[in-house]
Amino acid sequence: MALLLPIIVFAGMYFLILRPQQKRMKEREAMVRAADIGDEVATVGGVIGTIVAEEDENIVSLEVDTDVELRVQRRSIGEIITKSEDVEEVEAADSGSDDADSED
């Protein structure tokens, strides 16, 4: 009976704290691996830039301004602001709307 209470407490901690934390870690790891050239990202330090090169699986180069590149570790990417595919879709939509405007 005395052993039952610690087991229940540990099980509760696992389901309320440890399991959700592991899920967040896996999601973050997948997001960092998904970052690719052309994506606009923000580092955990607050630097915002576009990935322009991958030196190896752990280091990427961010272009933060014209002709200014920073080499950062991939794991320092805090979030992906825009994916390169999203930017291409928006540019294609904008160029299509420009054609419609010029016909008026």
C-alpha positions as CSV (number, residue, x, y, z in Angstrom):
1,M,0.0,0.0,0.0
2,A,2.8,2.4,0.9
3,L,4.4,1.6,-2.5
4,L,1.3,2.5,-4.4
5,L,1.4,6.3,-3.8
6,P,4.9,6.9,-5.2
7,I,4.0,4.8,-8.3
8,I,0.8,6.9,-8.9
9,V,2.8,10.2,-8.4
10,F,5.5,9.1,-10.8
11,A,2.9,8.0,-13.4
12,G,1.1,11.3,-13.1
13,M,4.4,13.3,-13.5
14,Y,5.2,11.2,-16.6
15,F,1.9,11.9,-18.3
16,L,1.7,15.5,-17.3
17,I,5.3,16.7,-17.6
18,L,7.7,14.3,-19.2
19,R,5.7,13.0,-22.1
20,P,4.6,16.4,-23.4
21,Q,8.2,17.7,-23.1
22,Q,9.5,14.8,-25.2
23,K,6.8,15.5,-27.8
24,R,7.8,19.2,-28.1
25,M,11.5,18.2,-28.4
26,K,10.7,15.9,-31.3
27,E,8.6,18.5,-33.0
28,R,11.4,21.1,-32.7
29,E,14.0,18.6,-33.9
30,A,11.9,17.9,-37.0
31,M,11.4,21.7,-37.6
32,V,15.2,22.3,-37.5
33,R,15.9,19.4,-39.9
34,A,13.2,20.8,-42.2
35,A,14.9,24.2,-42.5
36,D,16.3,24.5,-46.0
37,I,18.1,26.9,-48.3
38,G,15.8,29.9,-49.0
39,D,13.9,29.7,-45.7
40,E,13.7,32.8,-43.6
41,V,14.5,31.8,-40.0
42,A,15.0,33.3,-36.6
43,T,17.7,32.0,-34.3
44,V,17.2,31.6,-30.5
45,G,19.4,34.7,-30.1
46,G,17.0,36.8,-32.1
47,V,18.9,37.1,-35.4
48,I,16.7,36.9,-38.4
49,G,18.1,35.9,-41.8
50,T,17.7,33.7,-44.8
51,I,19.5,30.4,-45.2
52,V,21.8,30.7,-48.2
53,A,24.2,27.7,-47.7
54,E,24.6,24.5,-45.8
55,E,28.2,23.7,-44.9
56,D,27.4,20.3,-43.4
57,E,24.5,18.8,-41.5
58,N,25.2,21.0,-38.5
59,I,26.2,24.4,-39.8
60,V,24.3,26.8,-42.1
61,S,25.0,30.3,-43.4
62,L,22.4,33.0,-42.8
63,E,22.2,36.1,-44.9
64,V,21.2,38.8,-42.5
65,D,21.8,41.8,-44.7
66,T,23.2,42.5,-48.2
67,D,26.6,40.8,-48.4
68,V,26.5,39.9,-44.7
69,E,26.5,36.2,-43.8
70,L,26.6,34.5,-40.4
71,R,27.6,30.9,-39.9
72,V,25.4,29.4,-37.2
73,Q,24.7,25.9,-35.9
74,R,21.5,24.4,-37.2
75,R,20.3,23.7,-33.7
76,S,20.3,27.5,-32.9
77,I,17.4,27.9,-35.3
78,G,14.5,28.9,-33.1
79,E,11.7,29.1,-35.7
80,I,11.1,29.2,-39.4
81,I,9.4,32.4,-40.3
82,T,8.7,31.6,-44.0
83,K,9.5,28.6,-46.1
84,S,11.1,29.1,-49.5
85,E,8.0,27.5,-51.2
86,D,5.7,30.0,-49.5
87,V,7.8,32.9,-50.8
88,E,7.7,31.5,-54.3
89,E,3.9,31.1,-54.2
90,V,3.4,34.6,-53.0
91,E,5.7,36.0,-55.7
92,A,3.8,34.0,-58.3
93,A,0.5,35.3,-57.1
94,D,1.9,38.9,-57.0
95,S,3.2,38.7,-60.5
96,G,-0.2,37.3,-61.7
97,S,-2.1,40.2,-60.1
98,D,0.4,42.7,-61.7
99,D,-0.6,41.4,-65.1
100,A,-4.3,41.8,-64.3
101,D,-3.7,45.4,-63.1
102,S,-1.8,46.4,-66.3
103,E,-4.8,45.3,-68.5
104,D,-7.1,47.9,-66.9
